[in-house]
Amino acid sequence: MTDSLDALDRLPLRDDLRGRSPYGAPMIDVPYTLNVNENTHPMPPEVVEAITEAVREAATGLNRYPDRDFRELRAALAEYLGQGLTEENLWAANGSNEILQQILQVFGGPGRRVLSFMPTYSMYPLLALGTNTEFVPGERSADYSLDAALAAEQVRRHRPAVTILCSPNNPTGTALGLDVIEAVYEAASEFDGVVVVDEAYAEFARDPEDTALTLLTGRERLIVSRTMSKAFALAGARVGYFAAAPAVVDAVTLVRLPYHLSAITQAAALAALRHREGLLANVEDIRRQRDRIVARLTELGLEPASSDSNFVFFGGVRDSRGLWEDLLADGVLIRDVGIAGRLRVTAGTEAEVSAFLASLEAHLENRR
Ligand SMILES: *Cc1c(COP(=O)(O)O)cnc(C)c1O
């Protein structure tokens, strides 16, 4: 590693990339992987069948480039979201990370800022770096909430070209009221700022009707980003998407790579959407496991944040790194997001959550 780092240093890297670290959630093979907020329930066999059949069929046409505008997938995504959206409002890419990258490529860039509210998704600063956009780390209240006045004031102060609101927020799990999104959009409208609401975890919210999709009408610079990686249990397929005014869709076609969404990805995503009932059937159980984690951590005297997602962020630990290591030694991988005294755990299956709680209870006294 040292040798390769030296070799890296000798390369003519961009100055702003020198000394930087890549996104690095550990990938460790353990019995209980609860660190990257996947849907850990096994894929329903009928969905595996449907995807296999769709991909087999797509394989017969792989000598040709795929549909560059993937209208069938966009129409299926619009139908899934409802809200009167059509394929003209939808766009997809290889994960919502690529969606966000494309948005920053179009609306960010040199001399422009992107504002988000910390702590939040660790990819935002990295996407800003990659697109040469200045990242502005905004603030939340001490309990990680963000009210309309606090958010709008920071938007007016920093005048970012793009504001990213993550709701429910990663790593805290907290959702934003629609009044916050409205206030941020109004503040950003004073200088034509774009507002992105990253709703990667929307399906797990206690009130899933409370989505920024309901605010799209009449807001031409509002973008709502979603993913099939979490509730849809399709993290490995890499499918993210957004809904916005048709002009925003036209704008990202300026920067997307031609044929960025492979025929296999399109086929797999379409098959998954056709079988969404089977895939989304586990969402209710995941919500129950999340609420079970929050309840038990509270009983244990820890401080779990209120969660509308499929994970729980908790404090009240003295030695969070030590506890993370204890759990790993028991085969339970959770997430240390680098905030002292706090850890994040994904709500998995009932058995996985039981294993996490048993390990936690065995080691907590030494680490609190
Ligand atoms: C997991 C996650 C995503 C999803 O990324 P994909 O590229 O779609 O897998 C997006 N935003 C947040 C906040 C996430 O936690």
PDBQT file of the ligand as one rigid body, heavy atoms in Angstrom, charges set to zero:
ROOT
HETATM    1  C1  LIG A 401     -27.240   4.792  -0.140  1.00  0.00    +0.000 C 
HETATM    2  C2  LIG A 401     -27.476   6.213  -0.497  1.00  0.00    +0.000 A 
HETATM    3  C3  LIG A 401     -27.650   6.577  -1.813  1.00  0.00    +0.000 A 
HETATM    4  C4  LIG A 401     -27.706   5.524  -2.870  1.00  0.00    +0.000 C 
HETATM    5  O1  LIG A 401     -26.676   5.512  -3.702  1.00  0.00    +0.000 OA
HETATM    6  P1  LIG A 401     -26.765   4.604  -5.011  1.00  0.00    +0.000 P 
HETATM    7  O2  LIG A 401     -25.692   5.169  -5.839  1.00  0.00    +0.000 OA
HETATM    8  O3  LIG A 401     -28.124   4.808  -5.591  1.00  0.00    +0.000 OA
HETATM    9  O4  LIG A 401     -26.555   3.194  -4.573  1.00  0.00    +0.000 OA
HETATM   10  C5  LIG A 401     -27.889   7.905  -2.123  1.00  0.00    +0.000 A 
HETATM   11  N1  LIG A 401     -27.964   8.830  -1.149  1.00  0.00    +0.000 NA
HETATM   12  C6  LIG A 401     -27.822   8.493   0.133  1.00  0.00    +0.000 A 
HETATM   13  C7  LIG A 401     -27.962   9.534   1.173  1.00  0.00    +0.000 C 
HETATM   14  C8  LIG A 401     -27.558   7.182   0.494  1.00  0.00    +0.000 A 
HETATM   15  O5  LIG A 401     -27.395   6.865   1.780  1.00  0.00    +0.000 OA
ENDROOT
TORSDOF 0
